[in-house]
Amino acid sequence: MLIAALFFLFFGRIIFLFGFVISAAYIQTGEKGVIKNYMGQELPFISVLISSRNNGRNIYSTIQSICESGYENSRMEVLVCDDLSTDDTSFWIKKAALDFQDVRSFKNNYKLGKLFSIRRISQYAKGELFVTIDADSYIDHGSLQRLIEGFESLNVGAIGGRIAVKNHSSSLLTNFQISLYVNTFFIRRALESKLGNTQCISGAFFGIRKCVYEKIWADIKTTHYVGGYFDVFGEDRFLTYKTLTLGYDTKINNNAICYTQVPNTLFGFFKQQLRWHKGAWRINYIILANIMGVIKLGAIRSLLLTLPCFLWILRVSVIAFILLSNNFYDNLILTLSFSILLSPTYILAAYFFLFDRELERPYSSLNFFLAIMVIGPLWYLFDALLVIPFALFSLDVPNSVARN
């Protein structure tokens, strides 16, 4: 019985090998070249939207990477909102507005959070396409063009880039997170993107048609999560989900790269994962509450939307079985052993997909091996037995760990 439970608990890690083989052999996640035109015409005018709070000089580097990304400056504007920072963020935003073309600065009178700060400045945006980028990130040269490339198909409503670890050399913990991002973008989301059904486009580098964004916005205020309100958990998941329900495809381009700063402390990593898990649980709640409407979207789309919901419910059931079992410690050791056996697959995938990407490869093979084989199994156990249940049972707790 326990072996069967473990199979379902680590279901995602078991199918990882199959996803790895399929992705490596068949998936094309974007052209490496930069597009020369857009639907046979000039590049579309885009608005890059950024919300920043207490990012200091980093926000200047982020804006600089956008303005020097290679996208035609006359076809782009950058709108940056200071969400009531208490440091010198406002100074650096204003400096960027002076140093670079078509950069506009805004400042909130009170703290709004990322979601509503982006909404505020979007009302001043002139672009036909919106692109959001996190304030602590920077994009690779050519990545804006590669991202916009996907909108040549009128069926695509939103498209995301690939998020890569900027500070991977900081510690064993940041080394470990390389494997998480490889799994997410090169395996799972690449397969979803091939079907036009990417379930979550990361808000760190998110492109969406303005017309789609405006259609979605009314639902943000009227949608009720557990607890009866909408807050900043999972706004990227919500935007992706609503884009799919409007009949548009959602995709990613793994060659449109955005480098982000990942947590380098266990507490910071815990807060990030808790926030993400809450977002996942809440979007699952929305999907299941609207199950009849989801079914009308067609067999493939409804299956891809609902399957993660039931897998998460199954995971919690398995977790409850382990926790409530009479042989708790034996089950715990067996669970940990099971996870260790699967860990080498992440090492293999990371080196395979990042072989020709010097900026992203682990700085030390030994450190990366230790991170995957030691931190990995312990974290997956902690995540499964504590973080996921805690996220579920604290959905109605006011947001105390939100980003920005």
HELIX and SHEET records of a PDB file:
HELIX    1   1 LEU A    2  LEU A    9  1                                   8    
HELIX    2   2 PHE A   11  TYR A   26  1                                  16    
HELIX    3   3 ASN A   58  CYS A   67  1                                  10    
HELIX    4   4 ASN A   73  ARG A   75  5                                   3    
HELIX    5   5 THR A   89  ASP A   99  1                                  11    
HELIX    6   6 LYS A  114  SER A  122  1                                   9    
HELIX    7   7 SER A  143  GLU A  149  1                                   7    
HELIX    8   8 GLY A  150  GLU A  152  5                                   3    
HELIX    9   9 LEU A  172  VAL A  182  1                                  11    
HELIX   10  10 ASN A  183  ARG A  188  3                                   6    
HELIX   11  11 ARG A  189  LYS A  194  1                                   6    
HELIX   12  12 LYS A  210  THR A  222  1                                  13    
HELIX   13  13 GLU A  235  THR A  245  1                                  11    
HELIX   14  14 LEU A  266  ALA A  289  1                                  24    
HELIX   15  15 ILE A  291  ILE A  295  1                                   5    
HELIX   16  16 ALA A  299  LEU A  324  1                                  26    
HELIX   17  17 PHE A  328  LEU A  342  1                                  15    
HELIX   18  18 PRO A  344  PHE A  353  1                                  10    
HELIX   19  19 SER A  365  LEU A  370  1                                   6    
HELIX   20  20 ALA A  371  ILE A  375  3                                   5    
HELIX   21  21 GLY A  376  PHE A  382  1                                   7    
HELIX   22  22 ASP A  383  VAL A  387  3                                   5    
HELIX   23  23 ILE A  388  PHE A  393  1                                   6    
SHEET    1   A 8 VAL A 103  LYS A 107  0                                        
SHEET    2   A 8 MET A  76  ASP A  82  1                                        
SHEET    3   A 8 ILE A  46  SER A  52  1                                        
SHEET    4   A 8 LEU A 129  ILE A 133  1                                        
SHEET    5   A 8 PHE A 205  ARG A 209 -1                                        
SHEET    6   A 8 VAL A 156  VAL A 165 -1                                        
SHEET    7   A 8 ASP A 249  THR A 260  1                                        
SHEET    8   A 8 SER A 137  ILE A 139 -1                                        
END                                                                             
